[in-house]
């Protein structure tokens, strides 16, 4: 059984990840938690056998027998603590987004290779029946060549001053788009916020992106000030169209009667679905144990980082299209 530590455990992380972590007792045991923020030590009390530390550095210096670290600190700190964990020869499981530049990303990959350890991005929405249904439609060539895909991801307003919509939701939306189009993005145009002028120091509640691929285009809209959580995905191919809206999937294929079916989940549930996150923990464990799998946990991650990195640049030059 793997012995692990958590770096950062605020109330939101405890709510989202706590149930799945407790269910993962046959995979790993949480032995320590770094609790630098207010209330985090109380949140970590769900692991009664885990030792609590006031800083991540203190934890890493005093826990020599760990196998991995779950990096759940503030997004802007995740790359730094992931690197320190790798330098301590720990496998790393990160909540995304965990870095915001390709130089940080490559630095983490190089550190993982040097330490002969893995870095894995938790993307539990990929385990949902909805995502599997969309993947099956594409793999069976039901739509023909995919020409356009659109992802809309809405979340209700969080209490207090949280991150902007791009930082909070962008990784998930970009990951979904990349999984649909299955080719590298070439260029993007971004509008962050609803004002004409881009305000880099102000977290935006709305963000829109036009992303160009070879032979296809993608669109993403994000909001973290919506009335409720919602994910909507549209995919248009040369032979048909599919739309996922909440719990409904509508499929129209040339020569066939259009049909609408109910799906058993909503992608808006994201990290709140315990079984999806638990499946990610199981995949993390498999990747550690089977060298041939290594790297699979970073699928599309580099492109997600590139899109996040260039979003602000595009918005700062009047939402001009910038190459990737």
Number of C-alpha atoms within 10 A of each C-alpha: 10 15 15 23 28 23 27 27 28 21 17 10 16 18 14 17 20 20 17 22 20 16 13 17 12 10 16 20 20 23 19 25 28 26 24 18 15 11 12 20 20 13 19 23 13 14 17 11 11 17 17 24 18 15 15 22 14 12 20 23 9 10 14 11 11 19 20 25 25 25 28 25 25 17 19 13 14 23 23 15 24 28 22 18 26 25 17 17 20 27 26 28 25 24 21 23 24 26 25 21 18 18 12 16 19 12 14 23 19 14 21 22 13 12 15 13 20 26 29 25 21 23 24 23 24 21 18 20 16 22 19 13 14 18 15 12 15 19 12 9 14 20 22 17 16 22 17 21 24 22 23 18 22 23 20 13 17 11 6 6 9 14 17 22 25 27 18 18 21 27 22 21 22 24 18 23 27 20 16 23 22 12 14 13 22 14 18 23 24 28 25 28 23 12 10 11 14 20 14 13 7 12 16 24 22 20 22 23 26 17 25 21 18 12 11 17 19 23 22 21 22 27 26 24 17 16 11 11 19 19 20 20 23 20 23 19 19 14 15 20 21 24 19 25 18 19 17 17 20 15 20 18 17 12 8 9 8 13 11 13 11 13 16 10 15 22 26 19 18 20 21 18 21 19 16 21 26 22 18 22 21 14 17 24 17 15 19 20 11 9 12 10 13 17 13 16 19 16 15 20 24 16 20 26 24 18 26 22 16 21 24 19 18 22 25 17 15 14 22 14 20 18 13 15
